[in-house]
Structure formats: structure tokens, C-alpha cells
Amino acid sequence: MANKKHFPLRIDPELYAIIERWAQEEFRSVNAHIEFLLREAARREKRLPKRKKEDE
């Protein structure tokens, strides 16, 4: 398992509920789904390099 940075996250309860339901639909934990959404946003903005084929 990769080392992960731990930090507290303050989030609006309504937004959390939306993300929680969304994560369940995608069979992810809330934490994994938030990371997924942030990674996708960073890729869209070209701030995160594309993964190599062997990493996928």
C-alpha cells in the first residue's frame, strides 16, 4: 500500500451525503471516491500526468 497523507477534511453535511451515496453506487469508500474525484479533476486541468499503461 502506498503512503498516504492524512489530513482533516471539513465538508458540508449535504455535500457529504451526496458523495456518500455516489461512492456507494460506484462501490467505493467515501475516502476513495473523494480521492478519485480529485484525481479526475487534476487530470482534466492537466495538473496530473497521465498514468503509464503498466500503472493502470
PDB file of N, CA, C and O in Angstrom, chain B, residues numbered from 101:
ATOM      1  N   MET B 101       0.838  -1.185   0.000  1.00  0.00           N
ATOM      2  CA  MET B 101       0.000   0.000   0.000  1.00  0.00           C
ATOM      3  C   MET B 101       0.878   1.242   0.000  1.00  0.00           C
ATOM      4  O   MET B 101       1.872   1.315   0.722  1.00  0.00           O
ATOM      5  N   ALA B 102       0.499   2.218  -0.819  1.00  0.00           N
ATOM      6  CA  ALA B 102       1.257   3.457  -0.914  1.00  0.00           C
ATOM      7  C   ALA B 102       1.074   4.294   0.343  1.00  0.00           C
ATOM      8  O   ALA B 102       0.042   4.222   1.011  1.00  0.00           O
ATOM      9  N   ASN B 103       2.084   5.082   0.650  1.00  0.00           N
ATOM     10  CA  ASN B 103       1.952   6.021   1.770  1.00  0.00           C
ATOM     11  C   ASN B 103       0.955   7.093   1.377  1.00  0.00           C
ATOM     12  O   ASN B 103       0.998   7.608   0.260  1.00  0.00           O
ATOM     13  N   LYS B 104       0.075   7.425   2.273  1.00  0.00           N
ATOM     14  CA  LYS B 104      -0.949   8.432   2.009  1.00  0.00           C
ATOM     15  C   LYS B 104      -0.852   9.527   3.049  1.00  0.00           C
ATOM     16  O   LYS B 104      -0.553   9.267   4.215  1.00  0.00           O
ATOM     17  N   LYS B 105      -1.102  10.730   2.631  1.00  0.00           N
ATOM     18  CA  LYS B 105      -1.114  11.890   3.518  1.00  0.00           C
ATOM     19  C   LYS B 105      -2.443  11.927   4.267  1.00  0.00           C
ATOM     20  O   LYS B 105      -3.502  11.830   3.647  1.00  0.00           O
ATOM     21  N   HIS B 106      -2.401  12.062   5.569  1.00  0.00           N
ATOM     22  CA  HIS B 106      -3.605  12.147   6.396  1.00  0.00           C
ATOM     23  C   HIS B 106      -3.863  13.619   6.708  1.00  0.00           C
ATOM     24  O   HIS B 106      -2.934  14.360   7.028  1.00  0.00           O
ATOM     25  N   PHE B 107      -5.117  14.040   6.615  1.00  0.00           N
ATOM     26  CA  PHE B 107      -5.468  15.403   6.992  1.00  0.00           C
ATOM     27  C   PHE B 107      -6.970  15.471   7.284  1.00  0.00           C
ATOM     28  O   PHE B 107      -7.747  14.708   6.710  1.00  0.00           O
ATOM     29  N   PRO B 108      -7.377  16.375   8.168  1.00  0.00           N
ATOM     30  CA  PRO B 108      -8.806  16.514   8.448  1.00  0.00           C
ATOM     31  C   PRO B 108      -9.488  17.234   7.281  1.00  0.00           C
ATOM     32  O   PRO B 108      -8.894  18.108   6.648  1.00  0.00           O
ATOM     33  N   LEU B 109     -10.716  16.865   7.010  1.00  0.00           N
ATOM     34  CA  LEU B 109     -11.476  17.494   5.936  1.00  0.00           C
ATOM     35  C   LEU B 109     -12.795  17.980   6.504  1.00  0.00           C
ATOM     36  O   LEU B 109     -13.579  17.191   7.033  1.00  0.00           O
ATOM     37  N   ARG B 110     -13.038  19.266   6.397  1.00  0.00           N
ATOM     38  CA  ARG B 110     -14.318  19.815   6.816  1.00  0.00           C
ATOM     39  C   ARG B 110     -15.163  19.954   5.557  1.00  0.00           C
ATOM     40  O   ARG B 110     -14.738  20.573   4.582  1.00  0.00           O
ATOM     41  N   ILE B 111     -16.347  19.383   5.580  1.00  0.00           N
ATOM     42  CA  ILE B 111     -17.189  19.368   4.392  1.00  0.00           C
ATOM     43  C   ILE B 111     -18.649  19.551   4.788  1.00  0.00           C
ATOM     44  O   ILE B 111     -19.093  19.043   5.818  1.00  0.00           O
ATOM     45  N   ASP B 112     -19.369  20.263   3.982  1.00  0.00           N
ATOM     46  CA  ASP B 112     -20.784  20.494   4.214  1.00  0.00           C
ATOM     47  C   ASP B 112     -21.507  19.146   4.316  1.00  0.00           C
ATOM     48  O   ASP B 112     -21.297  18.275   3.471  1.00  0.00           O
ATOM     49  N   PRO B 113     -22.346  18.962   5.324  1.00  0.00           N
ATOM     50  CA  PRO B 113     -23.042  17.672   5.501  1.00  0.00           C
ATOM     51  C   PRO B 113     -23.884  17.254   4.285  1.00  0.00           C
ATOM     52  O   PRO B 113     -23.961  16.069   3.961  1.00  0.00           O
ATOM     53  N   GLU B 114     -24.504  18.213   3.625  1.00  0.00           N
ATOM     54  CA  GLU B 114     -25.308  17.885   2.439  1.00  0.00           C
ATOM     55  C   GLU B 114     -24.423  17.357   1.313  1.00  0.00           C
ATOM     56  O   GLU B 114     -24.775  16.379   0.652  1.00  0.00           O
ATOM     57  N   LEU B 115     -23.282  17.996   1.093  1.00  0.00           N
ATOM     58  CA  LEU B 115     -22.345  17.534   0.072  1.00  0.00           C
ATOM     59  C   LEU B 115     -21.786  16.157   0.446  1.00  0.00           C
ATOM     60  O   LEU B 115     -21.630  15.291  -0.415  1.00  0.00           O
ATOM     61  N   TYR B 116     -21.489  15.962   1.728  1.00  0.00           N
ATOM     62  CA  TYR B 116     -21.001  14.656   2.177  1.00  0.00           C
ATOM     63  C   TYR B 116     -22.021  13.558   1.872  1.00  0.00           C
ATOM     64  O   TYR B 116     -21.650  12.476   1.417  1.00  0.00           O
ATOM     65  N   ALA B 117     -23.294  13.830   2.117  1.00  0.00           N
ATOM     66  CA  ALA B 117     -24.337  12.832   1.859  1.00  0.00           C
ATOM     67  C   ALA B 117     -24.403  12.486   0.372  1.00  0.00           C
ATOM     68  O   ALA B 117     -24.592  11.326   0.006  1.00  0.00           O
ATOM     69  N   ILE B 118     -24.247  13.494  -0.474  1.00  0.00           N
ATOM     70  CA  ILE B 118     -24.243  13.260  -1.924  1.00  0.00           C
ATOM     71  C   ILE B 118     -23.064  12.376  -2.309  1.00  0.00           C
ATOM     72  O   ILE B 118     -23.219  11.411  -3.057  1.00  0.00           O
ATOM     73  N   ILE B 119     -21.886  12.712  -1.794  1.00  0.00           N
ATOM     74  CA  ILE B 119     -20.684  11.928  -2.115  1.00  0.00           C
ATOM     75  C   ILE B 119     -20.798  10.517  -1.556  1.00  0.00           C
ATOM     76  O   ILE B 119     -20.363   9.555  -2.191  1.00  0.00           O
ATOM     77  N   GLU B 120     -21.379  10.395  -0.376  1.00  0.00           N
ATOM     78  CA  GLU B 120     -21.547   9.071   0.234  1.00  0.00           C
ATOM     79  C   GLU B 120     -22.437   8.171  -0.635  1.00  0.00           C
ATOM     80  O   GLU B 120     -22.102   7.011  -0.876  1.00  0.00           O
ATOM     81  N   ARG B 121     -23.557   8.703  -1.097  1.00  0.00           N
ATOM     82  CA  ARG B 121     -24.446   7.918  -1.973  1.00  0.00           C
ATOM     83  C   ARG B 121     -23.747   7.591  -3.290  1.00  0.00           C
ATOM     84  O   ARG B 121     -23.844   6.469  -3.789  1.00  0.00           O
ATOM     85  N   TRP B 122     -23.056   8.557  -3.839  1.00  0.00           N
ATOM     86  CA  TRP B 122     -22.341   8.380  -5.099  1.00  0.00           C
ATOM     87  C   TRP B 122     -21.276   7.300  -4.953  1.00  0.00           C
ATOM     88  O   TRP B 122     -21.137   6.440  -5.823  1.00  0.00           O
ATOM     89  N   ALA B 123     -20.530   7.342  -3.864  1.00  0.00           N
ATOM     90  CA  ALA B 123     -19.488   6.347  -3.602  1.00  0.00           C
ATOM     91  C   ALA B 123     -20.098   4.946  -3.513  1.00  0.00           C
ATOM     92  O   ALA B 123     -19.532   3.992  -4.047  1.00  0.00           O
ATOM     93  N   GLN B 124     -21.233   4.816  -2.850  1.00  0.00           N
ATOM     94  CA  GLN B 124     -21.901   3.516  -2.749  1.00  0.00           C
ATOM     95  C   GLN B 124     -22.286   2.988  -4.127  1.00  0.00           C
ATOM     96  O   GLN B 124     -22.142   1.797  -4.405  1.00  0.00           O
ATOM     97  N   GLU B 125     -22.775   3.875  -4.982  1.00  0.00           N
ATOM     98  CA  GLU B 125     -23.157   3.471  -6.342  1.00  0.00           C
ATOM     99  C   GLU B 125     -21.949   2.979  -7.144  1.00  0.00           C
ATOM    100  O   GLU B 125     -22.084   2.127  -8.023  1.00  0.00           O
ATOM    101  N   GLU B 126     -20.773   3.522  -6.833  1.00  0.00           N
ATOM    102  CA  GLU B 126     -19.541   3.163  -7.544  1.00  0.00           C
ATOM    103  C   GLU B 126     -18.744   2.075  -6.815  1.00  0.00           C
ATOM    104  O   GLU B 126     -17.643   1.717  -7.234  1.00  0.00           O
ATOM    105  N   PHE B 127     -19.313   1.553  -5.715  1.00  0.00           N
ATOM    106  CA  PHE B 127     -18.661   0.517  -4.906  1.00  0.00           C
ATOM    107  C   PHE B 127     -17.292   0.971  -4.386  1.00  0.00           C
ATOM    108  O   PHE B 127     -16.313   0.225  -4.429  1.00  0.00           O
ATOM    109  N   ARG B 128     -17.253   2.214  -3.896  1.00  0.00           N
ATOM    110  CA  ARG B 128     -16.034   2.769  -3.291  1.00  0.00           C
ATOM    111  C   ARG B 128     -16.363   3.273  -1.899  1.00  0.00           C
ATOM    112  O   ARG B 128     -17.523   3.518  -1.568  1.00  0.00           O
ATOM    113  N   SER B 129     -15.325   3.423  -1.090  1.00  0.00           N
ATOM    114  CA  SER B 129     -15.498   4.112   0.181  1.00  0.00           C
ATOM    115  C   SER B 129     -15.595   5.611  -0.122  1.00  0.00           C
ATOM    116  O   SER B 129     -15.210   6.057  -1.203  1.00  0.00           O
ATOM    117  N   VAL B 130     -16.105   6.371   0.829  1.00  0.00           N
ATOM    118  CA  VAL B 130     -16.187   7.818   0.643  1.00  0.00           C
ATOM    119  C   VAL B 130     -14.783   8.375   0.422  1.00  0.00           C
ATOM    120  O   VAL B 130     -14.581   9.206  -0.464  1.00  0.00           O
ATOM    121  N   ASN B 131     -13.831   7.935   1.205  1.00  0.00           N
ATOM    122  CA  ASN B 131     -12.461   8.417   1.075  1.00  0.00           C
ATOM    123  C   ASN B 131     -11.897   8.117  -0.323  1.00  0.00           C
ATOM    124  O   ASN B 131     -11.307   8.990  -0.959  1.00  0.00           O
ATOM    125  N   ALA B 132     -12.082   6.892  -0.787  1.00  0.00           N
ATOM    126  CA  ALA B 132     -11.582   6.518  -2.106  1.00  0.00           C
ATOM    127  C   ALA B 132     -12.286   7.308  -3.201  1.00  0.00           C
ATOM    128  O   ALA B 132     -11.668   7.667  -4.204  1.00  0.00           O
ATOM    129  N   HIS B 133     -13.565   7.579  -3.016  1.00  0.00           N
ATOM    130  CA  HIS B 133     -14.301   8.320  -4.036  1.00  0.00           C
ATOM    131  C   HIS B 133     -13.856   9.777  -4.085  1.00  0.00           C
ATOM    132  O   HIS B 133     -13.720  10.344  -5.169  1.00  0.00           O
ATOM    133  N   ILE B 134     -13.629  10.385  -2.932  1.00  0.00           N
ATOM    134  CA  ILE B 134     -13.124  11.762  -2.905  1.00  0.00           C
ATOM    135  C   ILE B 134     -11.765  11.821  -3.601  1.00  0.00           C
ATOM    136  O   ILE B 134     -11.513  12.733  -4.389  1.00  0.00           O
ATOM    137  N   GLU B 135     -10.892  10.861  -3.317  1.00  0.00           N
ATOM    138  CA  GLU B 135      -9.589  10.829  -3.975  1.00  0.00           C
ATOM    139  C   GLU B 135      -9.756  10.651  -5.487  1.00  0.00           C
ATOM    140  O   GLU B 135      -9.060  11.301  -6.267  1.00  0.00           O
ATOM    141  N   PHE B 136     -10.670   9.779  -5.900  1.00  0.00           N
ATOM    142  CA  PHE B 136     -10.948   9.566  -7.319  1.00  0.00           C
ATOM    143  C   PHE B 136     -11.402  10.870  -7.983  1.00  0.00           C
ATOM    144  O   PHE B 136     -10.909  11.234  -9.050  1.00  0.00           O
ATOM    145  N   LEU B 137     -12.345  11.569  -7.343  1.00  0.00           N
ATOM    146  CA  LEU B 137     -12.864  12.810  -7.908  1.00  0.00           C
ATOM    147  C   LEU B 137     -11.780  13.883  -8.010  1.00  0.00           C
ATOM    148  O   LEU B 137     -11.712  14.603  -9.006  1.00  0.00           O
ATOM    149  N   LEU B 138     -10.937  13.992  -6.991  1.00  0.00           N
ATOM    150  CA  LEU B 138      -9.855  14.969  -7.016  1.00  0.00           C
ATOM    151  C   LEU B 138      -8.838  14.638  -8.099  1.00  0.00           C
ATOM    152  O   LEU B 138      -8.357  15.528  -8.800  1.00  0.00           O
ATOM    153  N   ARG B 139      -8.512  13.356  -8.232  1.00  0.00           N
ATOM    154  CA  ARG B 139      -7.558  12.922  -9.262  1.00  0.00           C
ATOM    155  C   ARG B 139      -8.100  13.212 -10.670  1.00  0.00           C
ATOM    156  O   ARG B 139      -7.370  13.684 -11.541  1.00  0.00           O
ATOM    157  N   GLU B 140      -9.392  12.921 -10.878  1.00  0.00           N
ATOM    158  CA  GLU B 140     -10.005  13.193 -12.181  1.00  0.00           C
ATOM    159  C   GLU B 140     -10.011  14.692 -12.483  1.00  0.00           C
ATOM    160  O   GLU B 140      -9.746  15.095 -13.615  1.00  0.00           O
ATOM    161  N   ALA B 141     -10.308  15.508 -11.492  1.00  0.00           N
ATOM    162  CA  ALA B 141     -10.297  16.959 -11.681  1.00  0.00           C
ATOM    163  C   ALA B 141      -8.887  17.447 -12.016  1.00  0.00           C
ATOM    164  O   ALA B 141      -8.719  18.298 -12.890  1.00  0.00           O
ATOM    165  N   ALA B 142      -7.881  16.919 -11.335  1.00  0.00           N
ATOM    166  CA  ALA B 142      -6.490  17.299 -11.603  1.00  0.00           C
ATOM    167  C   ALA B 142      -6.071  16.883 -13.011  1.00  0.00           C
ATOM    168  O   ALA B 142      -5.351  17.619 -13.686  1.00  0.00           O
ATOM    169  N   ARG B 143      -6.514  15.716 -13.453  1.00  0.00           N
ATOM    170  CA  ARG B 143      -6.222  15.266 -14.828  1.00  0.00           C
ATOM    171  C   ARG B 143      -6.883  16.177 -15.854  1.00  0.00           C
ATOM    172  O   ARG B 143      -6.261  16.577 -16.837  1.00  0.00           O
ATOM    173  N   ARG B 144      -8.161  16.501 -15.611  1.00  0.00           N
ATOM    174  CA  ARG B 144      -8.898  17.376 -16.537  1.00  0.00           C
ATOM    175  C   ARG B 144      -8.204  18.717 -16.713  1.00  0.00           C
ATOM    176  O   ARG B 144      -8.191  19.282 -17.807  1.00  0.00           O
ATOM    177  N   GLU B 145      -7.630  19.221 -15.630  1.00  0.00           N
ATOM    178  CA  GLU B 145      -6.943  20.514 -15.657  1.00  0.00           C
ATOM    179  C   GLU B 145      -5.475  20.391 -16.073  1.00  0.00           C
ATOM    180  O   GLU B 145      -4.728  21.369 -16.055  1.00  0.00           O
ATOM    181  N   LYS B 146      -5.075  19.165 -16.451  1.00  0.00           N
ATOM    182  CA  LYS B 146      -3.711  18.873 -16.889  1.00  0.00           C
ATOM    183  C   LYS B 146      -2.670  19.226 -15.823  1.00  0.00           C
ATOM    184  O   LYS B 146      -1.583  19.715 -16.130  1.00  0.00           O
ATOM    185  N   ARG B 147      -3.025  18.969 -14.585  1.00  0.00           N
ATOM    186  CA  ARG B 147      -2.106  19.190 -13.464  1.00  0.00           C
ATOM    187  C   ARG B 147      -1.517  17.884 -12.963  1.00  0.00           C
ATOM    188  O   ARG B 147      -0.619  17.883 -12.121  1.00  0.00           O
ATOM    189  N   LEU B 148      -2.022  16.777 -13.480  1.00  0.00           N
ATOM    190  CA  LEU B 148      -1.564  15.451 -13.100  1.00  0.00           C
ATOM    191  C   LEU B 148      -1.222  14.703 -14.373  1.00  0.00           C
ATOM    192  O   LEU B 148      -2.060  14.593 -15.267  1.00  0.00           O
ATOM    193  N   PRO B 149      -0.004  14.187 -14.472  1.00  0.00           N
ATOM    194  CA  PRO B 149       0.344  13.469 -15.703  1.00  0.00           C
ATOM    195  C   PRO B 149      -0.481  12.198 -15.840  1.00  0.00           C
ATOM    196  O   PRO B 149      -0.884  11.593 -14.846  1.00  0.00           O
ATOM    197  N   LYS B 150      -0.727  11.801 -17.086  1.00  0.00           N
ATOM    198  CA  LYS B 150      -1.431  10.548 -17.347  1.00  0.00           C
ATOM    199  C   LYS B 150      -0.603   9.399 -16.835  1.00  0.00           C
ATOM    200  O   LYS B 150       0.626   9.429 -16.880  1.00  0.00           O
ATOM    201  N   ARG B 151      -1.303   8.361 -16.337  1.00  0.00           N
ATOM    202  CA  ARG B 151      -0.600   7.169 -15.851  1.00  0.00           C
ATOM    203  C   ARG B 151      -0.055   6.364 -17.009  1.00  0.00           C
ATOM    204  O   ARG B 151      -0.637   6.337 -18.094  1.00  0.00           O
ATOM    205  N   LYS B 152       1.067   5.709 -16.770  1.00  0.00           N
ATOM    206  CA  LYS B 152       1.627   4.801 -17.766  1.00  0.00           C
ATOM    207  C   LYS B 152       0.742   3.576 -17.846  1.00  0.00           C
ATOM    208  O   LYS B 152       0.045   3.258 -16.882  1.00  0.00           O
ATOM    209  N   LYS B 153       0.753   2.877 -18.978  1.00  0.00           N
ATOM    210  CA  LYS B 153      -0.098   1.693 -19.188  1.00  0.00           C
ATOM    211  C   LYS B 153       0.086   0.659 -18.084  1.00  0.00           C
ATOM    212  O   LYS B 153      -0.896   0.085 -17.612  1.00  0.00           O
ATOM    213  N   GLU B 154       1.327   0.409 -17.661  1.00  0.00           N
ATOM    214  CA  GLU B 154       1.567  -0.627 -16.651  1.00  0.00           C
ATOM    215  C   GLU B 154       1.030  -0.234 -15.276  1.00  0.00           C
ATOM    216  O   GLU B 154       0.842  -1.103 -14.425  1.00  0.00           O
ATOM    217  N   ASP B 155       0.777   1.071 -15.037  1.00  0.00           N
ATOM    218  CA  ASP B 155       0.214   1.527 -13.765  1.00  0.00           C
ATOM    219  C   ASP B 155      -1.300   1.390 -13.722  1.00  0.00           C
ATOM    220  O   ASP B 155      -1.879   1.420 -12.636  1.00  0.00           O
ATOM    221  N   GLU B 156      -1.960   1.240 -14.862  1.00  0.00           N
ATOM    222  CA  GLU B 156      -3.421   1.214 -14.907  1.00  0.00           C
ATOM    223  C   GLU B 156      -3.985  -0.087 -14.397  1.00  0.00           C
ATOM    224  O   GLU B 156      -5.203  -0.263 -14.372  1.00  0.00           O
TER     225      GLU B 156
END
